[in-house]
């Protein structure tokens, strides 16, 4: 079994709760689909935890924006503010931070994953067609251009993605199925193709404020929803001088 996490967004309280749960289940392999930074107030702690614990990590659009302002085009004001704050918090001019920047600079937004004993799958931050920044929102029609084009672009039968912060899946030919509730399980049909969103650790947006990640055993996906110390994460954002709305949305889960 492997754990797949995404969209950590510098939320160390949520990440530590997720990792504690993953360890309690005896899961050794953890894969991160990107957006390690952005929005939250603990970029260094989160980066170091991912470097230590994750076997693989992709680049998300917020990670890319931290590295190059060109990748921040289209960001809203609070997202830009958080990127600027993060750049100062882990100042690349400080030698103590060089390893963090080297690691971030080596990330890519898409790759093939071949877990032992499982079929090969594709992992992307955003979508098979545009791995860094395209949104596969739950409201998209199953027969719409974006969904069809992304199934066409997918390199493998199963694709895992993040970016929207909405856990659930597109099974080819069907509308998005939201993973609502506790320990939702998707049993994979042998001949069917899937694009599976694993949800967000650091900033859930599906009106459930609990963190979300997914477990994959080659035949099924099990979603984990967990409480964590949201109040501390929100207070840390406020104390850092980041926009209050970034703290408020953690408390609302959207």
Secondary structure, DSSP 8 states (H G I E B T S, - for coil): -EEEE---TT-HHHHHHHHHHHHHTT--EEEE-S--SSSSS-HHHHHHHHHHH-SEE---HHHHHHH-GGGGTT--HHHHHHHHHHHHHT-TTSGGGHHHHHHHHT--SEEEE--TTS--EEEESS-SSSTTT----TTS-TTSHHHHHHHHH-SSSEEEE-SS---EEEETTS--EE--SSS-EEE--TT--EEEE---SS---SS--SEEEEEE-SSEEEEEEE---HHHHHHHHHHTT--HHHHHHHHHT-
